[in-house]
């Protein structure tokens, strides 16, 4: 799941993930990889283009972390996220 908070400009990515050496049934909460990204200050682009780049960055961090964690029952992750559009 990827989400953008339009007010703060922060993109969040959440991927369920039980690391290789852990048992999901022993956890008090669900295991997951989360990534957050934002831009501080003015960028060269704005609108949907900026939101897309920030969200794509957070997504790539999450995908890389899922690979490193060797998640059990790894979810099928898309190569790229759906594109944002200006409204």
KEROTI-174811 format. One record per atom (N, C-alpha, C, O, CB): residue in one letter; x negated, y negated, z. Coordinates in nm, 2 decimals. Glycine has a CB too. Layout:
N
LOMI_resn_east_north_up
LOMI_a_X_Y_Z
...
END
This chain:
87
LOMI_resn_east_north_up
LOMI_x_-0.08_0.12_0.00
LOMI_x_0.00_0.00_0.00
LOMI_x_-0.09_-0.12_0.00
LOMI_x_-0.18_-0.13_0.08
LOMI_x_0.10_0.00_0.12
LOMI_x_-0.06_-0.22_-0.09
LOMI_x_-0.13_-0.34_-0.09
LOMI_x_-0.03_-0.45_-0.07
LOMI_x_0.08_-0.45_-0.13
LOMI_x_-0.21_-0.36_-0.23
LOMI_x_-0.07_-0.55_0.01
LOMI_x_0.02_-0.66_0.04
LOMI_x_-0.05_-0.79_0.04
LOMI_x_-0.17_-0.80_0.09
LOMI_x_0.10_-0.64_0.17
LOMI_x_0.01_-0.90_-0.01
LOMI_x_-0.05_-1.03_0.00
LOMI_x_0.04_-1.12_0.09
LOMI_x_0.16_-1.13_0.06
LOMI_x_-0.07_-1.09_-0.14
LOMI_x_-0.02_-1.18_0.18
LOMI_x_0.05_-1.28_0.26
LOMI_x_0.03_-1.42_0.19
LOMI_x_-0.07_-1.47_0.20
LOMI_x_0.00_-1.29_0.41
LOMI_x_0.13_-1.46_0.12
LOMI_x_0.12_-1.59_0.04
LOMI_x_0.09_-1.71_0.13
LOMI_x_0.02_-1.80_0.08
LOMI_x_0.25_-1.61_-0.03
LOMI_x_0.14_-1.71_0.25
LOMI_x_0.11_-1.83_0.33
LOMI_x_-0.03_-1.84_0.38
LOMI_x_-0.09_-1.95_0.37
LOMI_x_0.20_-1.83_0.46
LOMI_x_-0.09_-1.73_0.42
LOMI_x_-0.23_-1.73_0.46
LOMI_x_-0.33_-1.70_0.35
LOMI_x_-0.45_-1.74_0.36
LOMI_x_-0.25_-1.63_0.57
LOMI_x_-0.28_-1.64_0.24
LOMI_x_-0.37_-1.61_0.13
LOMI_x_-0.45_-1.48_0.15
LOMI_x_-0.55_-1.45_0.08
LOMI_x_-0.46_-1.72_0.10
LOMI_x_-0.42_-1.41_0.26
LOMI_x_-0.49_-1.29_0.29
LOMI_x_-0.43_-1.17_0.23
LOMI_x_-0.30_-1.15_0.23
LOMI_x_-0.50_-1.27_0.45
LOMI_x_-0.51_-1.08_0.17
LOMI_x_-0.46_-0.96_0.11
LOMI_x_-0.50_-0.84_0.20
LOMI_x_-0.60_-0.84_0.26
LOMI_x_-0.53_-0.93_-0.03
LOMI_x_-0.40_-0.75_0.22
LOMI_x_-0.42_-0.64_0.31
LOMI_x_-0.40_-0.51_0.22
LOMI_x_-0.31_-0.51_0.14
LOMI_x_-0.32_-0.64_0.43
LOMI_x_-0.48_-0.41_0.25
LOMI_x_-0.46_-0.28_0.18
LOMI_x_-0.46_-0.17_0.29
LOMI_x_-0.55_-0.18_0.38
LOMI_x_-0.58_-0.25_0.08
LOMI_x_-0.37_-0.08_0.29
LOMI_x_-0.35_0.02_0.38
LOMI_x_-0.35_0.16_0.31
LOMI_x_-0.26_0.17_0.22
LOMI_x_-0.22_0.00_0.47
LOMI_x_-0.43_0.25_0.35
LOMI_x_-0.43_0.38_0.29
LOMI_x_-0.44_0.49_0.40
LOMI_x_-0.53_0.49_0.48
LOMI_x_-0.56_0.40_0.19
LOMI_x_-0.33_0.57_0.42
LOMI_x_-0.34_0.67_0.52
LOMI_x_-0.46_0.76_0.50
LOMI_x_-0.49_0.80_0.38
LOMI_x_-0.21_0.76_0.51
LOMI_x_-0.53_0.80_0.61
LOMI_x_-0.66_0.87_0.60
LOMI_x_-0.69_0.94_0.73
LOMI_x_-0.71_0.87_0.83
LOMI_x_-0.77_0.78_0.55
LOMI_x_-0.69_1.07_0.73
LOMI_x_-0.74_1.14_0.84
LOMI_x_-0.89_1.18_0.80
LOMI_x_-0.91_1.27_0.71
LOMI_x_-0.65_1.27_0.88
LOMI_x_-0.99_1.13_0.87
LOMI_x_-1.13_1.16_0.84
LOMI_x_-1.15_1.31_0.85
LOMI_x_-1.08_1.39_0.93
LOMI_x_-1.22_1.09_0.93
LOMI_x_-1.25_1.36_0.78
LOMI_x_-1.28_1.50_0.76
LOMI_x_-1.29_1.57_0.90
LOMI_x_-1.24_1.68_0.91
LOMI_x_-1.41_1.52_0.69
LOMI_x_-1.35_1.52_1.00
LOMI_x_-1.38_1.59_1.12
LOMI_x_-1.28_1.56_1.23
LOMI_x_-1.31_1.59_1.35
LOMI_x_-1.51_1.54_1.17
LOMI_x_-1.16_1.51_1.20
LOMI_x_-1.06_1.48_1.30
LOMI_x_-0.93_1.56_1.27
LOMI_x_-0.91_1.61_1.16
LOMI_x_-1.03_1.33_1.30
LOMI_x_-0.85_1.58_1.38
LOMI_x_-0.73_1.65_1.36
LOMI_x_-0.61_1.55_1.38
LOMI_x_-0.60_1.48_1.48
LOMI_x_-0.71_1.77_1.46
LOMI_x_-0.53_1.54_1.28
LOMI_x_-0.42_1.44_1.29
LOMI_x_-0.33_1.46_1.40
LOMI_x_-0.28_1.37_1.46
LOMI_x_-0.34_1.44_1.15
LOMI_x_-0.31_1.59_1.44
LOMI_x_-0.21_1.62_1.55
LOMI_x_-0.27_1.58_1.68
LOMI_x_-0.19_1.57_1.78
LOMI_x_-0.18_1.77_1.54
LOMI_x_-0.40_1.55_1.69
LOMI_x_-0.46_1.51_1.82
LOMI_x_-0.46_1.36_1.84
LOMI_x_-0.49_1.31_1.95
LOMI_x_-0.60_1.56_1.83
LOMI_x_-0.42_1.29_1.74
LOMI_x_-0.42_1.14_1.74
LOMI_x_-0.29_1.09_1.81
LOMI_x_-0.19_1.14_1.80
LOMI_x_-0.43_1.08_1.60
LOMI_x_-0.31_0.98_1.89
LOMI_x_-0.20_0.91_1.95
LOMI_x_-0.13_0.82_1.85
LOMI_x_-0.02_0.78_1.87
LOMI_x_-0.25_0.83_2.08
LOMI_x_-0.20_0.78_1.74
LOMI_x_-0.15_0.70_1.64
LOMI_x_-0.19_0.75_1.50
LOMI_x_-0.28_0.84_1.50
LOMI_x_-0.19_0.55_1.65
LOMI_x_-0.13_0.71_1.39
LOMI_x_-0.17_0.76_1.26
LOMI_x_-0.31_0.70_1.22
LOMI_x_-0.35_0.59_1.26
LOMI_x_-0.07_0.71_1.15
LOMI_x_-0.39_0.79_1.15
LOMI_x_-0.52_0.74_1.10
LOMI_x_-0.49_0.67_0.97
LOMI_x_-0.41_0.71_0.89
LOMI_x_-0.61_0.86_1.08
LOMI_x_-0.57_0.57_0.94
LOMI_x_-0.56_0.50_0.82
LOMI_x_-0.69_0.41_0.79
LOMI_x_-0.76_0.38_0.89
LOMI_x_-0.44_0.40_0.81
LOMI_x_-0.71_0.38_0.67
LOMI_x_-0.81_0.29_0.63
LOMI_x_-0.74_0.16_0.60
LOMI_x_-0.64_0.16_0.52
LOMI_x_-0.90_0.34_0.51
LOMI_x_-0.79_0.05_0.65
LOMI_x_-0.73_-0.08_0.62
LOMI_x_-0.84_-0.17_0.58
LOMI_x_-0.95_-0.17_0.63
LOMI_x_-0.65_-0.14_0.74
LOMI_x_-0.81_-0.26_0.48
LOMI_x_-0.90_-0.36_0.43
LOMI_x_-0.83_-0.49_0.42
LOMI_x_-0.71_-0.49_0.39
LOMI_x_-0.97_-0.32_0.30
LOMI_x_-0.90_-0.60_0.45
LOMI_x_-0.84_-0.73_0.45
LOMI_x_-0.94_-0.82_0.38
LOMI_x_-1.06_-0.81_0.40
LOMI_x_-0.81_-0.78_0.59
LOMI_x_-0.89_-0.91_0.29
LOMI_x_-0.98_-1.00_0.22
LOMI_x_-0.91_-1.13_0.20
LOMI_x_-0.79_-1.14_0.19
LOMI_x_-1.03_-0.94_0.08
LOMI_x_-0.99_-1.24_0.20
LOMI_x_-0.93_-1.37_0.17
LOMI_x_-1.04_-1.46_0.12
LOMI_x_-1.16_-1.42_0.11
LOMI_x_-0.87_-1.43_0.30
LOMI_x_-1.00_-1.58_0.08
LOMI_x_-1.09_-1.68_0.03
LOMI_x_-1.09_-1.80_0.12
LOMI_x_-0.99_-1.84_0.16
LOMI_x_-1.06_-1.72_-0.12
LOMI_x_-1.21_-1.84_0.16
LOMI_x_-1.22_-1.96_0.24
LOMI_x_-1.27_-2.08_0.15
LOMI_x_-1.37_-2.07_0.08
LOMI_x_-1.32_-1.94_0.36
LOMI_x_-1.19_-2.19_0.15
LOMI_x_-1.23_-2.30_0.07
LOMI_x_-1.16_-2.29_-0.07
LOMI_x_-1.08_-2.20_-0.09
LOMI_x_-1.38_-2.32_0.06
LOMI_x_-1.20_-2.38_-0.15
LOMI_x_-1.15_-2.39_-0.29
LOMI_x_-1.22_-2.29_-0.38
LOMI_x_-1.34_-2.27_-0.37
LOMI_x_-1.16_-2.53_-0.34
LOMI_x_-1.14_-2.22_-0.47
LOMI_x_-1.20_-2.13_-0.56
LOMI_x_-1.20_-2.19_-0.70
LOMI_x_-1.13_-2.30_-0.72
LOMI_x_-1.13_-2.00_-0.56
LOMI_x_-1.26_-2.13_-0.80
LOMI_x_-1.26_-2.18_-0.93
LOMI_x_-1.13_-2.14_-1.00
LOMI_x_-1.09_-2.20_-1.10
LOMI_x_-1.37_-2.11_-1.01
LOMI_x_-1.05_-2.05_-0.95
LOMI_x_-0.92_-2.01_-1.00
LOMI_x_-0.82_-2.02_-0.89
LOMI_x_-0.86_-2.03_-0.77
LOMI_x_-0.93_-1.87_-1.06
LOMI_x_-0.69_-2.02_-0.93
LOMI_x_-0.59_-2.03_-0.83
LOMI_x_-0.47_-1.94_-0.87
LOMI_x_-0.48_-1.88_-0.98
LOMI_x_-0.55_-2.17_-0.80
LOMI_x_-0.37_-1.95_-0.80
LOMI_x_-0.24_-1.88_-0.84
LOMI_x_-0.26_-1.73_-0.84
LOMI_x_-0.34_-1.67_-0.76
LOMI_x_-0.20_-1.93_-0.97
LOMI_x_-0.19_-1.66_-0.94
LOMI_x_-0.19_-1.52_-0.95
LOMI_x_-0.33_-1.47_-0.98
LOMI_x_-0.37_-1.36_-0.93
LOMI_x_-0.10_-1.48_-1.06
LOMI_x_-0.41_-1.54_-1.06
LOMI_x_-0.55_-1.49_-1.09
LOMI_x_-0.63_-1.48_-0.96
LOMI_x_-0.70_-1.38_-0.94
LOMI_x_-0.62_-1.59_-1.19
LOMI_x_-0.62_-1.57_-0.87
LOMI_x_-0.70_-1.57_-0.75
LOMI_x_-0.64_-1.46_-0.66
LOMI_x_-0.72_-1.38_-0.60
LOMI_x_-0.70_-1.70_-0.67
LOMI_x_-0.51_-1.45_-0.64
LOMI_x_-0.45_-1.35_-0.56
LOMI_x_-0.49_-1.21_-0.61
LOMI_x_-0.52_-1.12_-0.53
LOMI_x_-0.30_-1.36_-0.56
LOMI_x_-0.50_-1.19_-0.74
LOMI_x_-0.53_-1.06_-0.79
LOMI_x_-0.67_-1.02_-0.76
LOMI_x_-0.70_-0.91_-0.72
LOMI_x_-0.51_-1.06_-0.94
LOMI_x_-0.77_-1.11_-0.78
LOMI_x_-0.91_-1.08_-0.75
LOMI_x_-0.93_-1.05_-0.60
LOMI_x_-1.00_-0.95_-0.57
LOMI_x_-1.00_-1.20_-0.79
LOMI_x_-0.87_-1.12_-0.52
LOMI_x_-0.88_-1.10_-0.37
LOMI_x_-0.82_-0.96_-0.33
LOMI_x_-0.88_-0.89_-0.26
LOMI_x_-0.81_-1.21_-0.29
LOMI_x_-0.70_-0.93_-0.39
LOMI_x_-0.64_-0.80_-0.36
LOMI_x_-0.72_-0.69_-0.42
LOMI_x_-0.74_-0.59_-0.35
LOMI_x_-0.50_-0.80_-0.41
LOMI_x_-0.77_-0.70_-0.54
LOMI_x_-0.85_-0.60_-0.60
LOMI_x_-0.98_-0.57_-0.52
LOMI_x_-1.02_-0.46_-0.51
LOMI_x_-0.89_-0.64_-0.75
LOMI_x_-1.04_-0.68_-0.47
LOMI_x_-1.16_-0.66_-0.39
LOMI_x_-1.13_-0.58_-0.26
LOMI_x_-1.20_-0.48_-0.23
LOMI_x_-1.22_-0.80_-0.35
LOMI_x_-1.02_-0.62_-0.19
LOMI_x_-0.98_-0.54_-0.07
LOMI_x_-0.95_-0.40_-0.11
LOMI_x_-0.98_-0.30_-0.03
LOMI_x_-0.86_-0.61_-0.01
LOMI_x_-0.89_-0.37_-0.22
LOMI_x_-0.85_-0.24_-0.27
LOMI_x_-0.98_-0.16_-0.29
LOMI_x_-0.99_-0.04_-0.25
LOMI_x_-0.77_-0.24_-0.39
LOMI_x_-1.08_-0.21_-0.36
LOMI_x_-1.20_-0.14_-0.39
LOMI_x_-1.28_-0.11_-0.26
LOMI_x_-1.34_0.00_-0.25
LOMI_x_-1.29_-0.22_-0.48
LOMI_x_-1.27_-0.20_-0.16
LOMI_x_-1.33_-0.17_-0.03
LOMI_x_-1.26_-0.05_0.03
LOMI_x_-1.33_0.04_0.09
LOMI_x_-1.33_-0.29_0.06
LOMI_x_-1.13_-0.05_0.03
LOMI_x_-1.05_0.06_0.09
LOMI_x_-1.08_0.19_0.02
LOMI_x_-1.10_0.30_0.08
LOMI_x_-0.90_0.03_0.08
LOMI_x_-1.08_0.19_-0.11
LOMI_x_-1.11_0.32_-0.19
LOMI_x_-1.25_0.37_-0.16
LOMI_x_-1.26_0.49_-0.14
LOMI_x_-1.10_0.29_-0.34
LOMI_x_-1.35_0.28_-0.15
LOMI_x_-1.48_0.33_-0.12
LOMI_x_-1.49_0.39_0.02
LOMI_x_-1.55_0.49_0.05
LOMI_x_-1.58_0.21_-0.13
LOMI_x_-1.42_0.33_0.12
LOMI_x_-1.41_0.38_0.25
LOMI_x_-1.34_0.51_0.26
LOMI_x_-1.39_0.60_0.34
LOMI_x_-1.34_0.28_0.35
LOMI_x_-1.24_0.53_0.19
LOMI_x_-1.17_0.66_0.18
LOMI_x_-1.26_0.77_0.13
LOMI_x_-1.26_0.88_0.19
LOMI_x_-1.04_0.65_0.09
LOMI_x_-1.34_0.73_0.03
LOMI_x_-1.44_0.83_-0.02
LOMI_x_-1.54_0.86_0.08
LOMI_x_-1.57_0.98_0.10
LOMI_x_-1.51_0.77_-0.15
LOMI_x_-1.59_0.76_0.15
LOMI_x_-1.69_0.79_0.26
LOMI_x_-1.64_0.87_0.37
LOMI_x_-1.71_0.95_0.43
LOMI_x_-1.75_0.66_0.31
LOMI_x_-1.51_0.84_0.41
LOMI_x_-1.45_0.91_0.52
LOMI_x_-1.41_1.06_0.49
LOMI_x_-1.38_1.14_0.57
LOMI_x_-1.33_0.84_0.57
LOMI_x_-1.42_1.09_0.36
LOMI_x_-1.38_1.22_0.31
LOMI_x_-1.24_1.26_0.37
LOMI_x_-1.23_1.37_0.43
LOMI_x_-1.49_1.33_0.35
LOMI_x_-1.14_1.18_0.35
LOMI_x_-1.01_1.19_0.40
LOMI_x_-0.95_1.33_0.37
LOMI_x_-0.96_1.38_0.25
LOMI_x_-0.92_1.08_0.36
LOMI_x_-0.88_1.39_0.47
LOMI_x_-0.81_1.51_0.44
LOMI_x_-0.68_1.48_0.36
LOMI_x_-0.62_1.38_0.39
LOMI_x_-0.78_1.59_0.58
LOMI_x_-0.65_1.57_0.27
LOMI_x_-0.53_1.54_0.19
LOMI_x_-0.53_1.41_0.13
LOMI_x_-0.43_1.34_0.13
LOMI_x_-0.41_1.56_0.28
LOMI_x_-0.64_1.37_0.07
LOMI_x_-0.66_1.23_0.02
LOMI_x_-0.54_1.20_-0.08
LOMI_x_-0.51_1.28_-0.17
LOMI_x_-0.79_1.22_-0.06
LOMI_x_-0.48_1.08_-0.06
LOMI_x_-0.37_1.04_-0.14
LOMI_x_-0.43_1.02_-0.29
LOMI_x_-0.54_0.98_-0.30
LOMI_x_-0.30_0.92_-0.09
LOMI_x_-0.34_1.03_-0.38
LOMI_x_-0.37_1.00_-0.52
LOMI_x_-0.37_0.85_-0.53
LOMI_x_-0.26_0.79_-0.52
LOMI_x_-0.28_1.07_-0.62
LOMI_x_-0.48_0.78_-0.55
LOMI_x_-0.49_0.64_-0.56
LOMI_x_-0.50_0.60_-0.71
LOMI_x_-0.58_0.66_-0.78
LOMI_x_-0.61_0.59_-0.48
LOMI_x_-0.43_0.49_-0.75
LOMI_x_-0.44_0.44_-0.88
LOMI_x_-0.58_0.38_-0.91
LOMI_x_-0.65_0.34_-0.82
LOMI_x_-0.33_0.34_-0.91
LOMI_x_-0.62_0.38_-1.04
LOMI_x_-0.74_0.32_-1.08
LOMI_x_-0.74_0.17_-1.05
LOMI_x_-0.84_0.12_-1.00
LOMI_x_-0.77_0.35_-1.23
LOMI_x_-0.63_0.11_-1.08
LOMI_x_-0.62_-0.03_-1.04
LOMI_x_-0.47_-0.06_-1.00
LOMI_x_-0.38_0.01_-1.03
LOMI_x_-0.65_-0.12_-1.16
LOMI_x_-0.46_-0.17_-0.93
LOMI_x_-0.33_-0.21_-0.87
LOMI_x_-0.24_-0.28_-0.98
LOMI_x_-0.30_-0.33_-1.08
LOMI_x_-0.34_-0.30_-0.75
LOMI_x_-0.11_-0.28_-0.96
LOMI_x_-0.03_-0.36_-1.05
LOMI_x_-0.07_-0.50_-1.05
LOMI_x_-0.13_-0.55_-0.95
LOMI_x_0.12_-0.35_-1.01
LOMI_x_-0.05_-0.57_-1.16
LOMI_x_-0.10_-0.71_-1.17
LOMI_x_0.00_-0.81_-1.11
LOMI_x_0.13_-0.79_-1.13
LOMI_x_-0.12_-0.75_-1.32
LOMI_x_-0.04_-0.91_-1.05
LOMI_x_0.04_-1.02_-1.00
LOMI_x_0.08_-1.11_-1.11
LOMI_x_0.01_-1.12_-1.21
LOMI_x_-0.03_-1.10_-0.88
LOMI_x_0.19_-1.19_-1.10
LOMI_x_0.23_-1.29_-1.20
LOMI_x_0.27_-1.41_-1.12
LOMI_x_0.32_-1.41_-1.01
LOMI_x_0.34_-1.23_-1.29
LOMI_x_0.24_-1.53_-1.18
LOMI_x_0.28_-1.65_-1.12
LOMI_x_0.43_-1.66_-1.14
LOMI_x_0.49_-1.62_-1.24
LOMI_x_0.21_-1.78_-1.19
LOMI_x_0.50_-1.72_-1.04
LOMI_x_0.64_-1.74_-1.04
LOMI_x_0.68_-1.88_-1.07
LOMI_x_0.79_-1.92_-1.08
LOMI_x_0.71_-1.69_-0.92
END
